[in-house]
């Protein structure tokens, strides 16, 4: 038999089998979202907690050195993959702006590719789809929420969730809670109202909307507060937790006196009504673009000798927060890197801004810089060690603002002076660093931990890394040849554990050699 024909036939057969698998797929149910099985990764964070921690143990510190490439899939596009893939029924779904792919999780073979070209909005990145039943939900750069049939990528409905002509755009992966599709918008270059919206998964109709700031033009009030990173959810409390972004104008705080609620805040909402239950503000009256959208990670455990339902966040402003997530009260606040902009911590556990560090005509040296001590990069909470592990960026920047910069949009300027990337393992009880691992300069990878004692991430040179969760030492690495701006995930199919990573426009799956 001709070899080329043989492989072509094999590829066709594989694609047909995958398509048949899709047609039989059950999709995502509410029980799956509450308790994801080992053969799935059905949400942006893997589960509702945001911990990005897996109970899988086939790949261990002892055998991870044998990890090898199982398959790779190339998008053939210039856009860097920033999405966190979903895995449901043996199919992986991932995105870049204007595009979705469905590929076989065992082989990496493409099943379908959906294209939705847009000219408007910001094509800065796309963080992934959400899935409910057999339907996918995708936010486009021009602020449309699109629902597709997962079996063939046919469009069910397409609704705008923000007005792109005003300066909004969307990049985030929606969050499914019950019969709600929760979405947020981006747009912090303009004086716009931030919000979180709930959409009916069957019709696309708006169910409720919670606004983080008043309408533009409200005297002495801020705008902004965009929610552009996917939130988390506690089903026992029936509360969903989200971080909100910076106020606007961004660097000029004079037109918006006071704390500027609810910008740079962690908020707890009732997902059925959109009612605000509590809020905590990591950066009152922010003038440095330090969004508090970083993942609000949910952990149940001991805190200083008492059982607690906690929420933890390494915020962009350089502080690590531990809250009681039942009421939003502070349990602990501490810096996790160099910070010089606060006078201390107030009675509510919030940093007290130093007016002398606000942007000024002659510049102010501030730590961290505008990119923050961390950013969109997903952290992980290791349930075995109690370490909160985050890709941090110790840094300094110079901030400028003058009257001529006005009261709209950025309203100033900032310049980075120095930074580096380092993986930090934080003891959540004390805020002290248990270990650190240098990652170079400008590393963009998120973090995954497993019960086996492994931490997976990436460095600034495009290397995928497996570290010992106990001490941060490198146990395995593989070069990818491109920048990493996504988070790893893991799953088990047919008794084989896979680690999925991406860099540039390529998705990689890693596994131990089969016997």
C-alpha positions as CSV (number, residue, x, y, z in Angstrom):
1,X,0.0,0.0,0.0
2,X,1.2,3.5,-0.8
3,X,2.6,5.1,2.4
4,X,1.1,8.5,1.8
5,X,-2.3,7.0,1.1
6,X,-2.1,4.8,4.2
7,X,-1.5,7.8,6.4
8,X,-4.1,9.9,4.7
9,X,-6.6,7.1,5.3
10,X,-5.6,6.8,8.9
11,X,-6.0,10.6,9.4
12,X,-9.4,10.5,7.8
13,X,-10.5,7.6,10.0
14,X,-9.3,9.4,13.1
15,X,-11.2,12.5,12.2
16,X,-14.4,10.4,11.5
17,X,-14.1,8.7,14.8
18,X,-13.6,12.0,16.6
19,X,-16.7,13.4,14.8
20,X,-18.7,10.4,15.8
21,X,-17.5,10.9,19.4
22,X,-18.8,14.5,19.2
23,X,-22.2,13.4,18.0
24,X,-22.5,11.1,21.0
25,X,-21.1,13.6,23.5
26,X,-23.2,14.6,26.5
27,X,-21.6,18.0,27.0
28,X,-21.3,19.7,30.3
29,X,-23.9,19.3,33.1
30,X,-24.2,21.2,36.4
31,X,-23.0,18.1,38.3
32,X,-19.9,18.0,36.1
33,X,-19.2,21.7,36.9
34,X,-19.6,21.0,40.6
35,X,-17.4,17.9,40.6
36,X,-15.3,17.7,37.4
37,X,-14.1,14.1,36.7
38,X,-10.5,13.3,36.0
39,X,-11.1,13.0,32.2
40,X,-12.3,16.6,31.9
41,X,-11.3,20.3,32.3
42,X,-14.8,21.8,31.9
43,X,-14.2,25.4,33.0
44,X,-11.5,28.1,32.6
45,X,-10.0,27.3,36.0
46,X,-10.7,23.5,35.8
47,X,-13.3,23.9,38.5
48,X,-15.2,26.6,40.3
49,X,-12.5,27.2,43.0
50,X,-9.8,28.8,40.8
51,X,-7.1,26.7,42.4
52,X,-5.8,25.0,39.3
53,X,-4.9,22.0,41.3
54,X,-5.4,18.4,40.1
55,X,-5.7,15.2,42.1
56,X,-4.0,13.2,39.3
57,X,-0.8,11.4,40.4
58,X,0.4,9.2,37.5
59,X,3.1,11.7,36.6
60,X,5.3,12.1,39.7
61,X,8.5,13.8,40.8
62,X,10.3,10.5,40.2
63,X,9.1,9.8,36.7
64,X,8.4,13.3,35.3
65,X,11.9,13.3,33.7
66,X,10.5,10.7,31.2
67,X,7.7,13.1,30.1
68,X,7.6,13.2,26.3
69,X,5.5,14.7,23.5
70,X,2.3,12.9,22.8
71,X,1.1,15.3,20.1
72,X,1.2,18.9,19.0
73,X,-1.3,21.0,17.1
74,X,-0.4,24.1,15.1
75,X,-3.0,26.8,14.4
76,X,-1.0,28.2,11.5
77,X,-1.7,31.8,12.8
78,X,0.4,34.6,14.1
79,X,-1.7,35.1,17.2
80,X,-0.3,33.8,20.5
81,X,-2.6,31.3,22.3
82,X,-3.6,33.0,25.6
83,X,-6.7,30.8,26.2
84,X,-7.1,28.1,28.8
85,X,-8.5,25.1,26.8
86,X,-11.6,23.2,27.8
87,X,-11.7,19.4,27.8
88,X,-15.0,17.7,27.6
89,X,-15.9,14.2,26.2
90,X,-12.3,13.7,24.9
91,X,-12.4,16.9,22.9
92,X,-10.3,20.0,23.5
93,X,-11.6,23.5,22.7
94,X,-9.3,26.5,22.6
95,X,-9.2,29.9,21.0
96,X,-7.3,32.9,19.7
97,X,-9.2,36.1,18.7
98,X,-11.9,35.4,16.1
99,X,-11.1,31.6,16.1
100,X,-12.1,28.5,17.9
101,X,-10.7,25.0,17.4
102,X,-12.0,21.6,18.5
103,X,-9.3,18.9,18.5
104,X,-9.1,15.3,19.6
105,X,-7.5,15.2,23.1
106,X,-5.9,11.8,22.4
107,X,-4.3,12.5,19.1
108,X,-4.4,16.3,18.5
109,X,-6.3,15.9,15.2
110,X,-8.4,18.8,14.2
111,X,-12.2,18.1,14.3
112,X,-13.4,21.6,13.3
113,X,-12.2,25.2,13.1
114,X,-14.6,28.1,13.6
115,X,-13.7,31.6,12.2
116,X,-15.5,34.8,13.0
117,X,-13.5,37.6,11.5
118,X,-13.9,41.0,13.2
119,X,-12.4,44.4,12.4
120,X,-13.5,46.3,15.5
121,X,-12.4,45.9,19.1
122,X,-9.0,45.0,20.6
123,X,-7.5,41.8,19.4
124,X,-5.0,41.7,22.3
125,X,-6.0,38.1,23.1
126,X,-8.8,35.6,23.8
127,X,-8.9,33.6,27.0
128,X,-11.2,30.7,26.0
129,X,-14.7,29.4,25.6
130,X,-17.3,28.2,28.2
131,X,-19.5,25.2,27.7
132,X,-23.0,24.3,29.0
133,X,-24.8,21.2,27.8
134,X,-23.6,20.7,24.2
135,X,-23.2,24.4,23.6
136,X,-20.1,26.7,23.5
137,X,-20.0,30.3,24.5
138,X,-17.4,32.6,22.9
139,X,-16.7,36.4,23.3
140,X,-15.4,38.2,20.2
141,X,-13.2,41.3,20.1
142,X,-16.1,43.4,19.0
143,X,-18.0,42.5,22.3
144,X,-20.4,39.9,21.0
145,X,-21.3,36.7,22.9
146,X,-21.7,33.9,20.4
147,X,-23.3,30.5,21.2
148,X,-22.3,27.5,19.0
149,X,-23.2,23.8,18.8
150,X,-20.2,22.0,20.0
151,X,-20.7,19.1,17.5
152,X,-20.2,21.2,14.3
153,X,-19.6,24.8,15.3
154,X,-22.9,26.0,13.9
155,X,-24.0,29.3,15.4
156,X,-27.1,29.2,17.6
157,X,-27.3,32.9,18.4
158,X,-25.1,36.0,18.4
159,X,-25.8,38.9,20.8
160,X,-23.8,42.1,21.6
161,X,-22.9,42.4,25.3
162,X,-21.2,45.8,25.0
163,X,-21.0,48.7,22.5
164,X,-17.7,48.4,20.7
165,X,-18.3,51.9,19.2
166,X,-18.0,53.4,22.7
167,X,-14.6,51.7,23.3
168,X,-15.6,48.4,24.8
169,X,-14.1,45.0,23.7
170,X,-14.1,41.5,25.2
171,X,-11.5,38.8,25.7
172,X,-12.5,36.7,28.7
173,X,-13.8,33.1,29.0
174,X,-17.5,33.2,30.3
175,X,-18.4,31.5,33.6
176,X,-21.4,29.1,33.7
177,X,-23.3,28.9,36.9
178,X,-26.7,27.1,36.7
179,X,-28.6,28.7,33.9
180,X,-26.5,31.8,33.8
181,X,-23.6,32.7,31.5
182,X,-21.6,35.4,33.2
183,X,-19.5,37.8,31.2
184,X,-17.5,41.0,31.7
185,X,-16.1,43.6,29.3
186,X,-12.9,45.4,28.8
187,X,-12.4,49.1,27.9
188,X,-10.2,50.9,30.4
189,X,-8.7,53.3,27.8
190,X,-12.0,55.2,27.8
191,X,-14.2,56.6,30.6
192,X,-16.7,53.8,30.6
193,X,-18.8,51.9,33.1
194,X,-17.6,48.5,34.1
195,X,-20.1,45.6,34.7
196,X,-20.8,41.9,35.0
197,X,-23.7,40.6,33.0
198,X,-25.7,37.4,33.2
199,X,-27.1,36.0,30.0
200,X,-29.6,33.2,29.4
201,X,-27.7,30.2,27.9
202,X,-30.7,29.2,25.7
203,X,-31.7,32.6,24.2
204,X,-28.9,35.1,24.8
205,X,-31.2,37.4,26.6
206,X,-29.8,39.5,29.5
207,X,-31.0,38.3,32.9
208,X,-29.3,40.9,35.1
209,X,-26.4,43.4,35.1
210,X,-24.3,44.6,38.0
211,X,-22.5,47.9,37.4
212,X,-19.2,48.5,39.1
213,X,-19.2,52.2,38.5
214,X,-21.9,54.9,37.8
215,X,-22.6,56.1,34.3
216,X,-20.0,58.3,32.6
217,X,-20.4,62.0,33.4
218,X,-21.7,61.5,36.9
219,X,-20.0,64.4,38.8
220,X,-17.1,63.5,41.1
221,X,-17.5,59.8,40.4
222,X,-15.2,57.4,38.7
223,X,-15.7,55.2,35.7
224,X,-13.9,52.0,34.9
225,X,-13.9,48.8,37.0
226,X,-13.9,46.3,34.1
227,X,-14.2,42.6,34.8
228,X,-11.9,40.9,32.3
229,X,-10.7,37.7,34.0
230,X,-13.1,34.9,34.8
231,X,-14.4,34.7,38.3
232,X,-15.0,31.8,40.7
233,X,-18.0,30.4,42.5
234,X,-18.9,28.8,45.9
235,X,-22.0,26.6,45.4
236,X,-22.5,26.2,49.2
237,X,-22.8,30.0,49.7
238,X,-24.2,30.6,46.2
239,X,-21.8,33.5,45.7
240,X,-19.7,34.2,42.7
241,X,-16.4,36.2,43.2
242,X,-14.9,38.6,40.6
243,X,-12.1,41.1,40.5
244,X,-12.7,44.5,38.9
245,X,-10.2,46.7,37.0
246,X,-8.8,50.2,37.4
247,X,-10.7,53.5,37.6
248,X,-10.7,56.1,34.8
249,X,-9.1,58.5,34.1
250,X,-6.4,56.0,34.9
251,X,-3.4,58.0,36.2
252,X,-5.1,61.2,37.1
253,X,-7.1,60.7,40.4
254,X,-8.1,64.4,40.9
255,X,-11.4,64.2,39.0
256,X,-12.5,61.2,41.0
257,X,-11.9,61.8,44.7
258,X,-12.4,59.2,47.3
259,X,-11.9,55.4,47.2
260,X,-13.5,55.0,43.7
261,X,-15.8,52.1,44.5
262,X,-16.2,49.5,43.0
263,X,-13.0,49.7,41.0
264,X,-9.9,47.6,41.9
265,X,-12.2,45.5,44.0
266,X,-13.1,41.9,44.8
267,X,-16.9,41.6,44.8
268,X,-19.2,38.8,45.8
269,X,-22.5,38.6,43.9
270,X,-25.6,36.4,44.0
271,X,-25.5,34.7,40.6
272,X,-29.3,34.4,40.4
273,X,-30.0,38.1,41.0
274,X,-26.7,40.0,40.5
275,X,-27.1,41.6,43.9
276,X,-23.8,42.7,45.6
277,X,-23.4,40.8,48.8
278,X,-20.0,42.3,49.9
279,X,-16.9,44.0,48.4
280,X,-13.3,44.4,49.4
281,X,-11.0,47.0,47.7
282,X,-7.3,46.0,47.4
283,X,-6.4,49.4,45.8
284,X,-8.5,52.3,47.1
285,X,-8.2,55.3,44.8
286,X,-5.9,53.6,42.4
287,X,-3.7,55.9,40.2
288,X,-1.3,53.2,38.9
289,X,-3.5,50.9,36.7
290,X,-3.4,48.1,39.2
291,X,-6.5,46.1,38.3
292,X,-7.7,43.7,41.0
293,X,-9.0,41.2,38.4
294,X,-6.5,38.6,39.4
295,X,-8.1,35.2,40.1
296,X,-10.0,35.1,43.5
297,X,-8.9,31.6,44.6
298,X,-11.3,29.8,47.0
299,X,-9.8,27.6,49.7
300,X,-11.4,25.8,52.7
301,X,-9.0,25.0,55.5
302,X,-7.4,26.1,58.7
303,X,-6.3,29.7,59.2
304,X,-4.4,30.4,62.4
305,X,-6.1,27.4,64.1
306,X,-9.7,28.0,63.0
307,X,-11.6,26.4,60.1
308,X,-12.3,29.1,57.4
309,X,-13.9,29.5,54.0
310,X,-11.2,31.7,52.5
311,X,-10.6,33.7,49.3
312,X,-7.0,34.5,48.4
313,X,-5.7,36.9,45.8
314,X,-2.2,38.0,44.8
315,X,-3.2,41.4,43.5
316,X,-1.5,43.4,40.8
317,X,-0.7,46.1,43.4
318,X,1.9,43.8,45.1
319,X,-0.2,42.6,48.1
320,X,-1.4,39.1,49.0
321,X,-4.8,39.1,50.5
322,X,-6.6,36.4,52.5
323,X,-10.3,37.1,53.1
324,X,-13.2,35.3,54.8
325,X,-15.3,34.8,51.7
326,X,-18.5,34.5,53.7
327,X,-18.4,38.2,54.5
328,X,-15.4,39.8,52.8
329,X,-13.6,40.6,56.0
330,X,-9.8,40.6,55.9
331,X,-7.9,37.8,57.6
332,X,-4.4,38.7,56.4
333,X,-2.6,41.3,54.1
334,X,1.1,41.3,53.3
335,X,3.3,42.3,50.3
336,X,4.7,39.4,48.3
337,X,7.4,41.5,46.6
338,X,8.8,45.0,46.5
339,X,6.1,47.7,47.2
340,X,6.7,51.4,48.1
341,X,3.4,53.1,47.4
342,X,1.5,52.5,50.7
343,X,1.8,54.1,54.1
344,X,0.6,51.0,55.9
345,X,-2.5,48.8,56.2
346,X,-5.8,50.1,57.5
347,X,-8.3,48.5,59.9
348,X,-10.1,46.8,56.9
349,X,-6.9,45.2,55.7
350,X,-6.4,47.5,52.8
351,X,-3.2,49.3,51.8
352,X,-3.2,53.0,52.5
353,X,-2.1,54.9,49.4
354,X,0.7,57.4,49.9
355,X,-0.2,60.7,48.1
356,X,3.5,61.3,47.5
357,X,3.6,58.3,45.1
358,X,0.8,59.5,42.9
359,X,1.9,60.4,39.3
360,X,3.3,63.9,39.1
361,X,4.8,66.2,36.4
362,X,8.4,65.4,37.5
363,X,7.7,61.7,37.8
364,X,7.5,59.2,40.8
365,X,9.5,56.0,41.2
366,X,7.0,53.3,42.2
367,X,7.1,49.6,42.9
368,X,5.6,47.7,41.3
369,X,5.4,49.1,37.8
370,X,2.2,49.5,35.7
371,X,2.2,45.8,34.8
372,X,2.0,44.9,38.5
373,X,3.6,42.3,40.7
374,X,1.4,39.9,38.9
375,X,-1.3,40.2,36.2
376,X,-3.6,37.9,34.1
377,X,-1.3,34.9,34.8
378,X,-3.3,32.2,36.7
379,X,-1.9,31.2,40.0
380,X,-2.4,27.8,41.7
381,X,-3.1,26.8,45.3
382,X,-1.3,23.5,46.2
383,X,-3.7,21.6,48.5
384,X,-0.9,19.3,49.6
385,X,1.6,21.9,50.8
386,X,-0.7,24.9,51.4
387,X,1.4,27.0,49.1
388,X,-0.1,29.8,46.9
389,X,2.1,29.7,43.8
390,X,2.1,32.7,41.5
391,X,4.2,34.0,38.5
392,X,5.3,37.3,40.0
393,X,7.1,40.3,38.5
394,X,9.1,42.3,41.0
395,X,9.5,45.7,39.2
396,X,9.9,49.5,39.4
397,X,8.3,52.1,37.1
398,X,8.2,55.9,36.8
399,X,4.7,57.5,36.7
400,X,4.0,61.0,35.2
401,X,0.8,63.1,35.2
402,X,0.2,66.8,34.6
403,X,-2.8,69.1,34.2
404,X,-2.5,69.1,30.4
405,X,-3.0,65.3,30.4
406,X,-6.7,66.0,31.1
407,X,-9.3,63.8,32.7
408,X,-10.0,61.2,30.0
409,X,-8.5,57.8,29.4
410,X,-4.9,57.2,30.4
411,X,-4.4,60.8,31.5
412,X,-0.6,60.5,32.1
413,X,2.4,58.3,31.2
414,X,4.4,55.6,32.8
415,X,7.7,53.9,31.9
416,X,9.2,50.7,33.2
417,X,12.6,50.9,34.9
418,X,13.4,47.3,35.9
419,X,11.6,44.0,36.3
420,X,12.2,40.3,36.4
421,X,10.0,37.2,36.6
422,X,10.0,34.8,39.5
423,X,7.7,31.9,40.6
424,X,6.8,32.4,44.2
425,X,5.4,29.8,46.7
426,X,3.6,31.8,49.4
427,X,2.7,30.4,52.8
428,X,-0.9,31.6,53.1
429,X,-0.7,31.5,56.9
430,X,2.2,34.0,57.1
431,X,2.7,35.5,53.7
432,X,6.3,34.4,53.7
433,X,8.0,32.9,50.6
434,X,8.7,29.2,51.0
435,X,10.7,29.2,47.8
436,X,11.3,31.1,44.6
437,X,12.3,30.0,41.1
438,X,13.7,32.5,38.6
439,X,11.9,32.7,35.3
440,X,13.8,35.3,33.4
441,X,12.2,38.6,32.2
442,X,8.6,38.9,31.1
443,X,7.3,35.4,31.7
444,X,3.6,35.0,30.8
445,X,2.7,31.5,31.9
446,X,0.2,30.5,34.5
447,X,0.6,27.7,37.0
448,X,-0.7,24.1,37.6
449,X,-0.1,22.0,40.7
450,X,-0.9,18.3,41.3
451,X,-1.3,15.9,44.2
452,X,1.8,14.1,43.1
453,X,3.9,17.1,44.2
454,X,4.5,18.8,40.9
455,X,4.2,22.4,39.8
456,X,4.0,23.1,36.0
457,X,4.6,26.5,34.5
458,X,6.8,28.2,31.8
459,X,9.7,30.7,31.7
460,X,10.4,33.8,29.6
461,X,12.5,31.8,27.1
462,X,9.6,29.5,26.0
463,X,10.6,26.6,28.2
464,X,7.9,24.4,29.8
465,X,8.9,23.5,33.3
466,X,8.0,20.8,35.9
467,X,9.2,21.8,39.4
468,X,9.1,20.0,42.7
469,X,6.3,21.6,44.7
470,X,8.2,21.2,47.9
471,X,11.3,23.3,47.0
472,X,10.8,24.7,43.4
473,X,13.7,22.8,41.9
474,X,13.5,21.9,38.2
475,X,12.7,18.3,37.5
476,X,11.9,18.5,33.7
477,X,11.9,21.1,31.0
478,X,11.2,21.3,27.3
479,X,11.8,24.2,24.9
480,X,8.9,25.4,22.7
481,X,10.6,28.1,20.7
482,X,7.9,30.7,21.3
483,X,6.5,32.9,24.0
484,X,4.2,31.2,26.6
485,X,1.1,33.3,27.6
486,X,-1.3,30.5,28.7
487,X,-1.8,28.2,31.7
488,X,-1.1,24.4,31.8
489,X,-3.9,21.9,32.4
490,X,-4.0,18.2,33.0
491,X,-6.4,15.3,32.4
492,X,-6.5,11.5,32.2
493,X,-7.9,9.5,29.3
494,X,-7.8,5.7,28.9
495,X,-5.6,5.5,32.0
496,X,-3.0,7.9,30.7
497,X,-2.3,11.4,32.2
498,X,-1.6,14.3,29.9
499,X,-0.2,17.7,30.6
500,X,-1.4,20.3,28.0
501,X,0.6,23.5,27.4
502,X,0.8,26.1,24.6
503,X,3.2,28.7,23.2
504,X,3.0,30.9,20.2
505,X,0.4,29.2,18.0
506,X,1.0,25.6,19.0
507,X,-0.8,23.4,21.6
508,X,1.4,20.6,23.1
509,X,0.3,17.5,24.9
510,X,2.8,15.7,27.1
511,X,2.6,12.2,28.7
512,X,4.7,9.3,30.0
513,X,5.8,6.8,27.3
514,X,3.3,4.0,26.9
515,X,4.6,0.5,27.8
